[in-house]
Amino acid sequence: MATGHNLFESKKEFKFSSDLKHTGISVVSDTQIKSTEGYSYRFALMEPALQVGGGKAVKVGFKVKENQSNWLAVGVCYKNTVANSDYNFNYSTLGHGAYLVSSNAGTYRLIKVHGLRSTQAKTTRCQPSTTT
Amino acid sequence: MNDTVTVEYDPIESKVIFRRKGTEDTHTLEVEVKDNDELHLCGLFYYNNDELEYLGYEEE
């Protein structure tokens, strides 16, 4: 556990799972993943799970290392829900339990897919964009 | 590319807050609690050869 207040001072606690991911994603290291396929939405999850329903807030940082095609997303998702879809994500499929922010050529959009709703919302502080 | 994004999960308020380092961008989503599932940090790709790095965490 990190004991100070300097974000990113520790790389421990969370790591990318070699099991909880789509086969089209490679775990380069505990802290780095790379997409090895294209043109489908694919999840990679970190372990351990977040503590829900109480406990302390957790803040983590992600760096976009390579994003030549200008789209990827980070956030949180429900394991069983995503695993039941083989770690795929489809905007038109309901019940995917994911709460994400997507990077789209420098513009950031919210993605919330849960239960019977699939919504995207762009905050007013984002730059305008016509694609997602 | 090379953007840094923080993801903050508040289990008491059950919400997730996204911040983009170096900007004023702040985005908040309420997370529905599911008793029969586990919530995980994650990345989502669409294109090939994209890379994402986890930088670390802070417990508040």
Backbone of each chain as ProteinMPNN parsed JSONL, in Angstrom:
{"seq_chain_A": "MATGHNLFESKKEFKFSSDLKHTGISVVSDTQIKSTEGYSYRFALMEPALQVGGGKAVKVGFKVKENQSNWLAVGVCYKNTVANSDYNFNYSTLGHGAYLVSSNAGTYRLIKVHGLRSTQAKTTRCQPSTTT", "coords_chain_A": {"N_chain_A": [[0.823, -1.191, 0.0], [0.453, 2.249, -0.74], [1.837, 4.826, 1.194], [2.149, 7.536, 1.295], [1.242, 10.758, -0.071], [1.834, 11.169, -2.646], [0.868, 10.737, -5.783], [1.179, 7.899, -7.846], [3.451, 6.926, -6.685], [3.823, 4.346, -6.056], [3.874, 1.221, -7.679], [2.628, -1.004, -6.939], [0.067, -3.201, -5.674], [-2.136, -3.062, -7.7], [-2.362, -4.914, -10.737], [-2.133, -5.79, -14.203], [-4.16, -8.391, -15.301], [-3.339, -11.647, -16.402], [-5.212, -13.43, -17.049], [-7.813, -12.364, -16.937], [-8.801, -11.091, -19.441], [-9.177, -10.133, -22.907], [-8.257, -12.263, -25.648], [-6.966, -10.915, -27.613], [-5.325, -9.049, -26.519], [-2.2, -8.326, -25.178], [-0.33, -8.932, -22.257], [2.184, -7.039, -21.457], [3.748, -6.435, -19.26], [3.368, -6.44, -15.656], [2.347, -3.942, -15.418], [1.71, -2.98, -17.889], [-0.067, -3.11, -20.952], [-0.814, -4.308, -24.267], [-2.465, -3.918, -27.342], [-3.18, -6.491, -29.601], [-4.737, -7.07, -31.671], [-7.142, -5.764, -34.004], [-9.987, -3.571, -34.541], [-12.139, -4.41, -32.985], [-13.839, -4.126, -29.863], [-12.083, -4.606, -26.919], [-11.532, -5.88, -23.685], [-9.235, -5.512, -20.926], [-8.585, -6.514, -17.699], [-7.676, -5.423, -14.38], [-6.113, -6.727, -11.414], [-6.07, -6.827, -7.798], [-9.712, -7.054, -7.298], [-11.68, -4.065, -6.899], [-12.585, -2.656, -3.761], [-15.857, -2.608, -2.774], [-18.826, -0.867, -1.646], [-18.062, 0.515, 0.665], [-15.153, 1.331, 2.685], [-11.936, 2.698, 1.671], [-11.384, 5.364, -0.672], [-9.879, 4.946, -3.864], [-7.328, 6.025, -5.965], [-6.022, 5.843, -9.16], [-3.488, 5.913, -11.732], [-3.23, 6.138, -15.279], [-1.285, 5.871, -18.205], [-1.353, 6.779, -21.556], [0.338, 5.034, -23.731], [0.831, 4.232, -26.411], [-1.147, 5.22, -29.041], [-1.982, 5.357, -31.733], [-4.139, 5.216, -33.366], [-5.913, 6.713, -32.088], [-7.999, 6.013, -30.286], [-8.93, 4.758, -27.243], [-9.908, 3.416, -24.033], [-10.318, 3.857, -20.488], [-11.138, 2.742, -17.154], [-13.608, 1.401, -14.978], [-15.03, -1.866, -14.542], [-17.466, -4.513, -14.33], [-16.529, -7.739, -13.46], [-17.693, -10.387, -13.947], [-19.754, -9.785, -15.669], [-18.431, -8.718, -17.904], [-16.698, -10.847, -18.489], [-18.512, -12.815, -19.184], [-19.126, -12.017, -21.678], [-16.95, -12.712, -23.07], [-14.932, -10.875, -22.778], [-15.372, -8.987, -24.665], [-16.784, -6.001, -26.048], [-19.649, -4.345, -26.881], [-21.352, -1.719, -28.257], [-24.008, -1.936, -28.93], [-24.965, -4.013, -27.491], [-26.639, -4.949, -24.589], [-26.21, -4.534, -21.022], [-23.493, -4.577, -20.141], [-22.05, -3.556, -18.012], [-19.929, -1.396, -17.549], [-17.869, 1.401, -16.828], [-16.467, 4.053, -18.136], [-13.899, 6.252, -19.448], [-13.247, 7.538, -22.562], [-10.515, 8.069, -24.741], [-10.251, 10.087, -27.438], [-8.625, 11.096, -29.93], [-7.559, 13.21, -28.424], [-9.827, 14.192, -27.294], [-12.08, 13.663, -24.627], [-14.48, 11.344, -23.636], [-17.3, 10.243, -21.781], [-18.253, 6.922, -21.028], [-20.877, 4.888, -20.296], [-22.143, 1.899, -19.579], [-24.588, -0.078, -18.649], [-26.816, -2.418, -17.301], [-29.92, -1.793, -18.586], [-29.24, 0.329, -20.09], [-27.29, 2.196, -22.368], [-25.11, 4.624, -22.641], [-23.534, 7.588, -23.824], [-21.702, 10.393, -22.92], [-20.542, 13.636, -23.358], [-18.566, 15.866, -21.649], [-18.82, 19.383, -20.914], [-16.358, 20.505, -20.886], [-14.782, 19.211, -22.621], [-13.167, 19.045, -25.809], [-14.735, 19.728, -28.952], [-15.987, 16.977, -30.858], [-16.675, 14.692, -33.458], [-16.703, 12.018, -33.672], [-16.499, 8.781, -32.038]], "CA_chain_A": [[0.0, 0.0, 0.0], [1.156, 3.512, -0.697], [1.613, 5.462, 2.475], [2.22, 8.976, 1.164], [0.21, 11.405, -0.853], [2.334, 11.389, -3.987], [0.277, 9.781, -6.705], [2.076, 7.123, -8.69], [4.691, 6.592, -6.003], [3.927, 2.897, -5.943], [3.256, 0.475, -8.755], [2.118, -2.237, -6.37], [-1.36, -3.353, -5.397], [-2.898, -3.486, -8.86], [-1.595, -5.315, -11.911], [-2.959, -6.333, -15.273], [-4.358, -9.835, -15.176], [-3.068, -12.448, -17.595], [-6.386, -14.277, -17.277], [-9.045, -11.591, -17.096], [-8.6, -10.219, -20.596], [-9.43, -10.671, -24.249], [-7.059, -12.883, -26.221], [-6.333, -9.947, -28.506], [-4.542, -8.101, -25.723], [-1.021, -8.924, -24.582], [0.178, -8.313, -21.031], [3.624, -6.815, -21.637], [4.267, -6.546, -17.896], [2.286, -6.239, -14.69], [1.837, -2.568, -15.499], [1.559, -2.516, -19.276], [-0.76, -3.989, -21.89], [-0.753, -3.893, -25.668], [-3.46, -4.523, -28.206], [-2.562, -7.279, -30.666], [-5.734, -7.215, -32.723], [-7.828, -4.506, -34.243], [-11.349, -3.461, -35.053], [-13.178, -4.881, -32.078], [-13.619, -3.602, -28.524], [-11.558, -5.687, -26.092], [-11.213, -5.494, -22.311], [-8.216, -6.128, -20.068], [-8.894, -6.137, -16.325], [-6.606, -5.454, -13.392], [-6.387, -7.421, -10.154], [-7.321, -7.431, -7.358], [-10.934, -6.284, -7.47], [-11.867, -2.915, -6.03], [-13.467, -2.866, -2.618], [-17.093, -1.86, -2.973], [-19.737, -0.77, -0.506], [-17.377, 1.035, 1.851], [-13.71, 1.359, 2.556], [-11.297, 3.939, 1.248], [-11.319, 5.654, -2.095], [-8.62, 4.609, -4.507], [-7.059, 6.779, -7.18], [-4.929, 5.255, -9.93], [-3.129, 6.654, -12.935], [-2.915, 5.405, -16.505], [-0.66, 6.646, -19.268], [-1.575, 6.28, -22.912], [1.692, 4.901, -24.288], [0.696, 4.245, -27.871], [-2.552, 5.36, -29.397], [-1.87, 5.942, -33.059], [-5.455, 5.286, -33.989], [-6.649, 7.737, -31.358], [-9.145, 5.62, -29.462], [-8.904, 3.729, -26.205], [-10.67, 3.842, -22.87], [-9.948, 3.305, -19.183], [-12.181, 2.927, -16.163], [-13.912, 0.234, -14.156], [-16.078, -2.718, -15.104], [-17.812, -5.688, -13.544], [-15.805, -8.876, -14.02], [-18.524, -11.465, -14.49], [-20.516, -9.258, -16.797], [-17.534, -8.622, -19.052], [-16.205, -12.185, -18.801], [-19.582, -13.543, -19.863], [-19.101, -11.582, -23.082], [-15.599, -13.044, -23.555], [-14.124, -9.642, -22.719], [-15.716, -8.112, -25.775], [-17.649, -4.888, -25.708], [-20.418, -3.933, -28.044], [-22.259, -0.637, -27.877], [-25.401, -2.286, -29.164], [-25.337, -5.095, -26.598], [-26.994, -4.4, -23.287], [-25.805, -5.212, -19.814], [-22.066, -4.82, -20.086], [-21.475, -3.104, -16.756], [-18.637, -0.733, -17.635], [-17.895, 2.849, -16.606], [-15.184, 4.353, -18.761], [-13.7, 7.475, -20.202], [-12.509, 7.188, -23.769], [-9.659, 9.065, -25.374], [-10.53, 10.08, -28.871], [-7.865, 12.172, -30.578], [-7.43, 14.326, -27.511], [-11.114, 14.493, -26.701], [-12.436, 12.622, -23.678], [-15.915, 11.135, -23.504], [-17.721, 9.251, -20.807], [-19.0, 5.77, -21.521], [-21.527, 4.158, -19.212], [-22.964, 0.822, -20.123], [-25.01, -0.886, -17.513], [-28.21, -2.819, -17.273], [-30.702, -1.579, -19.789], [-28.894, 1.598, -20.708], [-25.973, 2.4, -22.942], [-25.08, 6.052, -22.91], [-22.267, 8.295, -23.906], [-21.892, 11.809, -22.638], [-19.328, 14.435, -23.457], [-18.7, 17.003, -20.766], [-18.674, 20.671, -21.579], [-14.961, 20.911, -20.92], [-14.104, 18.496, -23.689], [-13.159, 19.686, -27.102], [-15.745, 19.116, -29.81], [-15.58, 15.859, -31.689], [-17.84, 14.111, -34.118], [-16.603, 10.565, -33.657], [-16.214, 8.163, -30.749]], "C_chain_A": [[0.869, 1.258, 0.0], [0.842, 4.204, 0.612], [1.604, 6.976, 2.369], [1.097, 9.515, 0.325], [0.659, 11.657, -2.284], [1.789, 10.323, -4.923], [1.358, 9.147, -7.557], [3.38, 6.75, -7.975], [4.87, 5.082, -5.873], [3.237, 2.234, -7.12], [2.648, -0.83, -8.243], [0.6, -2.174, -6.257], [-2.142, -3.821, -6.616], [-1.951, -3.895, -9.994], [-2.548, -5.866, -12.962], [-2.986, -7.855, -15.178], [-4.044, -10.533, -16.494], [-4.242, -13.347, -17.947], [-7.634, -13.469, -17.628], [-8.887, -10.587, -18.228], [-9.011, -10.923, -21.873], [-8.136, -11.244, -24.816], [-6.317, -11.936, -27.171], [-5.606, -8.838, -27.782], [-3.399, -8.862, -25.073], [-0.624, -8.167, -23.321], [1.694, -8.21, -21.165], [4.343, -6.95, -20.299], [3.089, -6.366, -16.948], [1.614, -4.887, -14.861], [1.572, -2.093, -16.925], [0.869, -3.567, -20.135], [-0.694, -3.402, -23.289], [-1.81, -4.634, -26.467], [-2.768, -5.252, -29.349], [-3.549, -7.618, -31.774], [-6.422, -5.867, -32.911], [-9.277, -4.678, -34.634], [-12.367, -4.293, -34.287], [-12.822, -4.352, -30.69], [-13.229, -4.741, -27.597], [-11.115, -5.166, -24.719], [-9.976, -6.21, -21.793], [-8.459, -5.603, -18.656], [-7.65, -6.197, -15.452], [-7.071, -6.226, -12.168], [-5.601, -6.755, -9.029], [-8.531, -6.548, -7.667], [-10.945, -5.092, -6.517], [-12.81, -3.279, -4.885], [-14.698, -2.002, -2.78], [-17.886, -1.786, -1.676], [-19.096, -0.279, 0.771], [-15.886, 1.031, 1.635], [-13.209, 2.681, 2.018], [-11.36, 4.107, -0.262], [-9.924, 5.332, -2.623], [-8.492, 5.432, -5.777], [-5.854, 6.155, -7.887], [-4.667, 6.11, -11.169], [-2.822, 5.728, -14.091], [-2.264, 6.365, -17.497], [-0.923, 5.99, -20.611], [-0.22, 6.24, -23.612], [1.685, 5.003, -25.801], [-0.781, 4.297, -28.221], [-2.642, 6.007, -30.783], [-3.221, 6.087, -33.745], [-6.417, 6.174, -33.21], [-7.94, 7.266, -30.72], [-8.735, 4.528, -28.484], [-9.625, 4.29, -24.996], [-10.128, 3.186, -21.612], [-11.095, 3.545, -18.221], [-12.346, 1.695, -15.307], [-15.017, -0.575, -14.836], [-16.321, -3.896, -14.177], [-17.298, -6.946, -14.23], [-16.714, -9.905, -14.674], [-19.301, -11.013, -15.725], [-19.665, -9.205, -18.053], [-17.021, -10.002, -19.465], [-17.255, -13.004, -19.547], [-19.71, -13.151, -21.33], [-17.731, -11.833, -23.708], [-14.733, -11.805, -23.688], [-14.274, -8.791, -23.97], [-16.656, -7.024, -25.27], [-18.355, -4.462, -26.97], [-21.42, -2.892, -27.61], [-23.713, -1.054, -27.989], [-25.884, -3.42, -28.271], [-25.562, -4.547, -25.198], [-26.356, -5.179, -22.154], [-24.333, -5.472, -19.668], [-21.363, -4.174, -18.912], [-20.117, -2.471, -16.807], [-18.817, 0.769, -17.514], [-16.533, 3.378, -17.008], [-15.13, 5.786, -19.251], [-12.829, 7.104, -21.399], [-11.707, 8.373, -24.266], [-9.868, 8.971, -26.868], [-9.859, 11.297, -29.498], [-7.81, 13.416, -29.691], [-8.718, 14.768, -26.861], [-11.519, 13.334, -25.789], [-13.94, 12.559, -23.5], [-16.177, 10.087, -22.435], [-18.476, 8.126, -21.495], [-19.579, 5.055, -20.309], [-22.436, 3.124, -19.833], [-23.346, -0.089, -18.984], [-26.492, -1.197, -17.623], [-28.904, -2.58, -18.602], [-30.344, -0.29, -20.494], [-27.489, 1.548, -21.291], [-25.897, 3.856, -23.362], [-23.661, 6.538, -23.073], [-22.551, 9.762, -23.672], [-20.555, 12.519, -22.718], [-19.496, 15.657, -22.571], [-18.398, 18.287, -21.508], [-17.221, 21.096, -21.686], [-14.17, 20.152, -21.972], [-14.114, 19.343, -24.95], [-14.202, 19.01, -27.977], [-15.179, 17.994, -30.649], [-16.825, 15.239, -32.288], [-17.805, 12.601, -34.107], [-16.287, 10.079, -32.268], [-15.29, 6.986, -30.915]], "O_chain_A": [[1.901, 1.309, 0.67], [-0.294, 4.169, 1.085], [1.099, 7.646, 3.27], [0.121, 8.82, 0.042], [-0.06, 12.293, -3.055], [2.192, 9.161, -4.867], [2.332, 9.797, -7.935], [4.321, 6.297, -8.626], [5.974, 4.61, -5.604], [2.143, 2.638, -7.514], [2.203, -1.662, -9.034], [-0.042, -1.217, -6.69], [-2.758, -4.886, -6.57], [-0.887, -3.304, -10.181], [-3.635, -6.347, -12.642], [-1.956, -8.504, -14.997], [-4.434, -10.068, -17.565], [-4.266, -13.956, -19.017], [-8.408, -13.85, -18.506], [-8.845, -9.379, -17.997], [-9.172, -12.143, -21.912], [-7.048, -10.764, -24.499], [-5.149, -12.165, -27.483], [-5.303, -7.8, -28.37], [-3.608, -9.923, -24.484], [-0.582, -6.937, -23.303], [2.401, -9.204, -21.001], [5.431, -7.522, -20.229], [1.954, -6.166, -17.382], [0.453, -4.71, -14.493], [1.244, -0.926, -17.138], [1.178, -4.756, -20.056], [-0.542, -2.195, -23.48], [-2.019, -5.833, -26.282], [-1.875, -4.701, -29.992], [-3.228, -8.363, -32.7], [-6.297, -4.961, -32.088], [-9.729, -5.762, -35.002], [-13.327, -4.81, -34.857], [-11.648, -4.154, -30.378], [-13.95, -5.733, -27.493], [-10.421, -4.155, -24.612], [-9.698, -7.351, -22.16], [-8.531, -4.393, -18.442], [-6.699, -6.923, -15.744], [-8.269, -6.361, -11.919], [-4.551, -6.169, -9.29], [-8.401, -5.454, -8.217], [-10.302, -5.111, -5.467], [-13.71, -4.105, -5.037], [-14.587, -0.782, -2.91], [-17.646, -2.544, -0.736], [-19.549, -0.63, 1.86], [-15.407, 0.76, 0.533], [-13.954, 3.655, 1.92], [-11.384, 3.137, -1.02], [-8.929, 5.437, -1.906], [-9.431, 5.526, -6.567], [-4.8, 5.963, -7.282], [-5.502, 6.911, -11.588], [-2.23, 4.664, -13.91], [-2.655, 7.528, -17.604], [-0.734, 4.784, -20.773], [0.305, 7.271, -24.033], [2.445, 5.771, -26.39], [-1.568, 3.487, -27.733], [-3.279, 7.042, -30.975], [-3.419, 6.961, -34.588], [-7.568, 6.367, -33.602], [-8.892, 8.041, -30.621], [-8.24, 3.479, -28.896], [-9.92, 5.483, -24.931], [-9.554, 2.098, -21.661], [-11.923, 4.431, -18.433], [-11.375, 1.028, -14.95], [-15.823, -0.042, -15.598], [-15.479, -4.23, -13.343], [-17.579, -7.198, -15.401], [-16.517, -10.254, -15.838], [-19.475, -11.763, -16.686], [-20.109, -9.594, -19.133], [-16.921, -10.294, -20.657], [-16.924, -13.791, -20.434], [-20.325, -13.864, -22.123], [-17.389, -11.25, -24.737], [-13.908, -11.7, -24.595], [-13.408, -7.978, -24.29], [-17.242, -7.136, -24.193], [-17.726, -4.245, -28.006], [-22.237, -3.127, -26.719], [-24.559, -0.58, -27.23], [-27.067, -3.76, -28.282], [-24.756, -3.766, -24.692], [-26.005, -6.348, -22.313], [-23.948, -6.503, -19.115], [-20.137, -4.251, -18.839], [-19.202, -2.969, -16.152], [-19.781, 1.339, -18.024], [-15.551, 3.174, -16.295], [-16.153, 6.443, -19.444], [-11.803, 6.44, -21.254], [-12.154, 9.519, -24.219], [-9.686, 7.917, -27.479], [-10.444, 12.376, -29.585], [-7.995, 14.536, -30.166], [-8.71, 15.623, -25.976], [-11.326, 12.168, -26.133], [-14.595, 13.57, -23.247], [-15.38, 9.174, -22.22], [-19.243, 8.356, -22.429], [-18.845, 4.665, -19.402], [-23.39, 3.459, -20.535], [-22.503, -0.791, -18.426], [-27.303, -0.347, -17.989], [-28.495, -3.123, -19.628], [-31.059, 0.146, -21.396], [-26.604, 0.905, -20.727], [-26.543, 4.268, -24.325], [-22.717, 5.966, -22.526], [-23.536, 10.303, -24.176], [-19.553, 12.034, -22.192], [-20.461, 16.405, -22.723], [-17.802, 18.281, -22.585], [-16.888, 21.96, -22.497], [-12.992, 20.439, -22.183], [-14.95, 20.228, -25.128], [-14.521, 17.841, -27.765], [-14.034, 18.052, -31.096], [-17.898, 15.264, -31.686], [-18.781, 11.96, -34.496], [-15.859, 10.853, -31.412], [-14.935, 6.336, -29.932]]}, "seq_chain_B": "MNDTVTVEYDPIESKVIFRRKGTEDTHTLEVEVKDNDELHLCGLFYYNNDELEYLGYEEE", "coords_chain_B": {"N_chain_B": [[-1.699, 10.908, -27.48], [0.446, 9.744, -24.868], [-0.995, 10.966, -22.898], [-2.021, 11.355, -19.511], [-4.266, 9.833, -17.374], [-6.263, 9.938, -14.523], [-8.05, 7.673, -12.498], [-10.476, 7.608, -10.202], [-11.961, 5.849, -7.671], [-14.718, 5.913, -5.609], [-15.894, 4.203, -3.041], [-17.812, 4.677, -1.148], [-19.545, 6.72, -1.978], [-20.094, 5.507, -4.269], [-19.116, 6.072, -6.938], [-17.251, 6.983, -9.854], [-14.473, 8.89, -10.735], [-12.976, 10.703, -13.265], [-9.956, 12.151, -14.275], [-8.021, 14.24, -16.314], [-4.672, 14.625, -16.593], [-3.036, 17.723, -16.245], [-4.992, 19.259, -17.345], [-8.272, 20.788, -17.109], [-10.183, 18.934, -17.244], [-12.661, 17.007, -15.858], [-14.552, 14.23, -15.078], [-17.443, 12.519, -14.036], [-18.991, 9.519, -13.035], [-21.763, 7.737, -11.807], [-21.721, 4.646, -10.149], [-23.408, 1.671, -10.386], [-24.166, -0.522, -7.774], [-23.407, -3.916, -7.586], [-24.183, -6.862, -6.112], [-23.452, -9.412, -6.72], [-21.163, -9.503, -8.243], [-17.813, -8.506, -9.22], [-15.994, -5.504, -9.066], [-13.659, -4.123, -11.244], [-10.619, -2.393, -12.113], [-9.899, -1.336, -15.448], [-8.821, -1.558, -18.908], [-9.698, -0.596, -22.227], [-9.492, -1.517, -25.512], [-9.614, -0.74, -29.026], [-8.295, -0.556, -31.505], [-5.381, -2.003, -33.156], [-2.082, -2.51, -31.777], [-2.044, -0.497, -29.878], [-1.109, 0.875, -26.702], [-1.177, 0.721, -23.147], [-0.322, 2.0, -19.996], [-0.117, 1.305, -16.571], [0.262, 3.452, -13.902], [0.37, 3.636, -11.132], [-0.924, 3.917, -7.769], [-3.004, 5.604, -5.386], [-4.143, 5.614, -2.137], [-6.905, 6.92, -0.504]], "CA_chain_B": [[-0.73, 9.941, -26.955], [1.161, 10.168, -23.672], [-1.879, 11.552, -21.909], [-2.167, 10.643, -18.248], [-5.627, 9.925, -16.867], [-6.472, 9.315, -13.228], [-9.357, 7.07, -12.259], [-10.695, 7.572, -8.757], [-13.191, 5.141, -7.311], [-15.198, 6.207, -4.264], [-16.835, 3.122, -2.73], [-18.888, 5.154, -0.273], [-20.5, 7.411, -2.852], [-20.267, 4.636, -5.427], [-18.931, 6.826, -8.18], [-15.897, 6.981, -10.39], [-14.125, 10.234, -11.203], [-11.858, 10.686, -14.203], [-9.29, 13.443, -14.465], [-6.948, 14.236, -17.295], [-3.584, 15.398, -16.014], [-2.623, 18.917, -16.961], [-6.155, 19.946, -17.887], [-9.381, 20.953, -16.173], [-11.169, 17.896, -17.54], [-13.088, 16.12, -14.782], [-15.779, 13.548, -15.467], [-17.916, 11.668, -12.945], [-20.07, 8.584, -13.308], [-22.235, 6.935, -10.69], [-21.58, 3.216, -10.415], [-24.431, 0.846, -9.75], [-23.584, -1.595, -6.972], [-23.895, -5.26, -7.878], [-23.737, -7.725, -5.03], [-23.002, -10.711, -7.21], [-20.098, -9.32, -9.225], [-16.658, -7.784, -8.708], [-15.633, -4.331, -9.861], [-12.213, -4.103, -11.514], [-10.033, -1.416, -13.027], [-9.754, -1.978, -16.75], [-8.565, -0.806, -20.127], [-10.497, -1.065, -23.359], [-8.882, -1.186, -26.803], [-10.328, -1.043, -30.263], [-7.347, -0.727, -32.605], [-4.188, -2.805, -32.939], [-0.799, -1.899, -31.423], [-2.146, 0.537, -28.86], [-0.532, 0.449, -25.43], [-1.627, 1.43, -21.952], [0.52, 1.726, -18.84], [-0.614, 1.625, -15.231], [1.326, 4.237, -13.277], [0.405, 3.467, -9.692], [-2.167, 4.231, -7.104], [-2.993, 6.327, -4.125], [-5.315, 5.324, -1.316], [-7.277, 8.179, 0.171]], "C_chain_B": [[0.028, 10.567, -25.792], [0.302, 10.953, -22.695], [-1.858, 10.695, -20.644], [-3.565, 10.904, -17.702], [-5.681, 9.263, -15.494], [-7.91, 8.823, -13.12], [-9.512, 6.927, -10.754], [-12.024, 6.896, -8.473], [-13.519, 5.414, -5.85], [-16.245, 5.165, -3.897], [-17.982, 3.567, -1.829], [-19.971, 5.846, -1.092], [-20.854, 6.574, -4.066], [-20.233, 5.432, -6.739], [-17.471, 6.753, -8.602], [-15.655, 8.341, -11.035], [-12.885, 10.134, -12.086], [-11.276, 12.097, -14.306], [-8.159, 13.262, -15.464], [-5.857, 15.177, -16.807], [-3.226, 16.589, -16.901], [-3.76, 19.699, -17.58], [-7.195, 20.122, -16.781], [-10.434, 19.87, -16.359], [-11.435, 17.023, -16.32], [-14.439, 15.536, -15.156], [-16.172, 12.571, -14.363], [-19.058, 10.776, -13.415], [-20.482, 7.886, -12.023], [-22.196, 5.466, -11.073], [-22.659, 2.454, -9.667], [-23.777, -0.312, -9.017], [-24.234, -2.917, -7.335], [-23.317, -6.209, -6.839], [-23.111, -9.025, -5.522], [-21.896, -10.595, -8.259], [-18.974, -8.505, -8.589], [-16.283, -6.654, -9.656], [-14.113, -4.265, -10.003], [-11.838, -2.867, -12.313], [-9.807, -2.092, -14.362], [-9.326, -0.982, -17.822], [-9.38, -1.402, -21.249], [-9.847, -0.57, -24.651], [-9.878, -1.407, -27.939], [-9.344, -1.349, -31.387], [-6.132, -1.548, -32.181], [-3.003, -1.915, -32.538], [-0.9, -0.709, -30.473], [-1.635, -0.01, -27.527], [-0.992, 1.35, -24.293], [-0.749, 1.019, -20.779], [-0.16, 2.172, -17.556], [0.528, 2.283, -14.456], [1.423, 4.05, -11.774], [-0.893, 3.927, -9.069], [-1.926, 5.045, -5.856], [-4.265, 5.986, -3.387], [-5.649, 6.546, -0.5], [-8.109, 7.933, 1.409]], "O_chain_B": [[0.223, 11.782, -25.748], [0.827, 11.547, -21.754], [-1.698, 9.476, -20.703], [-3.993, 12.053, -17.583], [-5.195, 8.144, -15.326], [-8.848, 9.469, -13.586], [-8.755, 6.199, -10.113], [-13.071, 7.314, -8.967], [-12.699, 5.175, -4.964], [-17.372, 5.23, -4.388], [-19.013, 2.897, -1.759], [-21.162, 5.587, -0.917], [-21.791, 6.886, -4.801], [-21.188, 5.448, -7.516], [-16.583, 6.492, -7.791], [-16.492, 8.868, -11.767], [-11.874, 9.552, -11.694], [-12.001, 13.087, -14.409], [-7.443, 12.261, -15.451], [-6.086, 16.374, -16.63], [-3.128, 16.478, -18.123], [-3.53, 20.694, -18.267], [-7.007, 19.656, -15.658], [-11.471, 19.894, -15.695], [-10.523, 16.373, -15.81], [-15.363, 16.268, -15.51], [-15.317, 11.873, -13.818], [-19.973, 11.226, -14.105], [-19.626, 7.488, -11.233], [-22.587, 5.087, -12.178], [-22.798, 2.588, -8.451], [-22.929, -1.007, -9.578], [-25.459, -3.026, -7.386], [-22.1, -6.336, -6.709], [-22.33, -9.656, -4.81], [-21.719, -11.5, -9.074], [-19.164, -7.887, -7.542], [-16.258, -6.821, -10.875], [-13.378, -4.341, -9.019], [-12.639, -2.355, -13.095], [-9.549, -3.295, -14.412], [-9.447, 0.234, -17.673], [-9.716, -2.586, -21.22], [-9.675, 0.632, -24.856], [-10.844, -2.16, -27.813], [-9.542, -2.301, -32.141], [-5.894, -1.758, -30.991], [-2.931, -0.741, -32.903], [0.08, 0.013, -30.288], [-1.72, -1.209, -27.263], [-1.168, 2.558, -24.453], [-0.465, -0.164, -20.59], [-0.705, 3.273, -17.47], [1.625, 1.733, -14.366], [2.484, 4.29, -11.199], [-1.842, 4.283, -9.767], [-0.809, 5.154, -5.35], [-5.354, 6.061, -3.955], [-4.774, 7.142, 0.128], [-8.501, 8.881, 2.088]]}, "name": "protein", "num_of_chains": 2, "seq": "MATGHNLFESKKEFKFSSDLKHTGISVVSDTQIKSTEGYSYRFALMEPALQVGGGKAVKVGFKVKENQSNWLAVGVCYKNTVANSDYNFNYSTLGHGAYLVSSNAGTYRLIKVHGLRSTQAKTTRCQPSTTTMNDTVTVEYDPIESKVIFRRKGTEDTHTLEVEVKDNDELHLCGLFYYNNDELEYLGYEEE"}
